[in-house]
């Protein structure tokens, strides 16, 4: 779980999301849902995240921010 979180610290900061032990699993599930990937498929969700960031980082940050509220 959350094997890709260390790569997203800047994205989480931009989205105003503070990752804690209490919310880490919930944020992970939200991201999997947003990426359309089955939960706990870390490699696939990370591939999709990288594509979306490359395509439109601001849109990804905005979507993540809205979904995590």
N, C-alpha and C positions, 0 to 999 in steps of 0.2 A: 504494500500500500504506500502511496505517496512517494514512490521512488523518484519522481520527477519534480517534486516540490522544491528541492534545493536549487533547481535551475530557474524557478519562477519567482524568486524573492523580489526582484524588481517589478515584475508584473503585479504581484500581490500588493506591493507598496503603491503602485499607480492606481490600483483598484480600491485602495483603502481597506484592504483585508489584512487583519493581523491573524496569523496562524498560531493557534495554541494547541496544546494537547487535547483540549476539550472540543475544539471545532475542526480539527484536522480531518477526521473521517467524513464529516458532513461536507466540507469543502471538496474533498476527493470525490464523493458521490455526485455533487453538483457538476463538477468538471466532467466526469464520465458521461453524465446525462447530456450536457451541452455538446460534447464531442460525438454523441451517438455511439458510444462504445460500452459494451457490457462491463459492469463493475468488476474491478480488480484485474482488468486487462491493462496493466501498466505500460507495456511496450507500445501497444496500439494507441492508447490515449496520448502518449507522449509524441508519437509520430503525427497524430492529428493536431495536437497543440502547436507543434513546430510549423506545420503547414499554415494554420490559421494566423499565427503571428507573422509569418513571412508574407502572407497575402494582405493582411490589414491589422496591424498590431493594435491600433486605437479601437477598432471595432471589437476585437477580442477582449481588451481590457474593459470596455463599456459593457459588453454582454456579461462578463464575469461579475462585474460590480453589481449590475442589476439582479442577477440570479442569486447572489449571495446575501441579499438583504432580506 
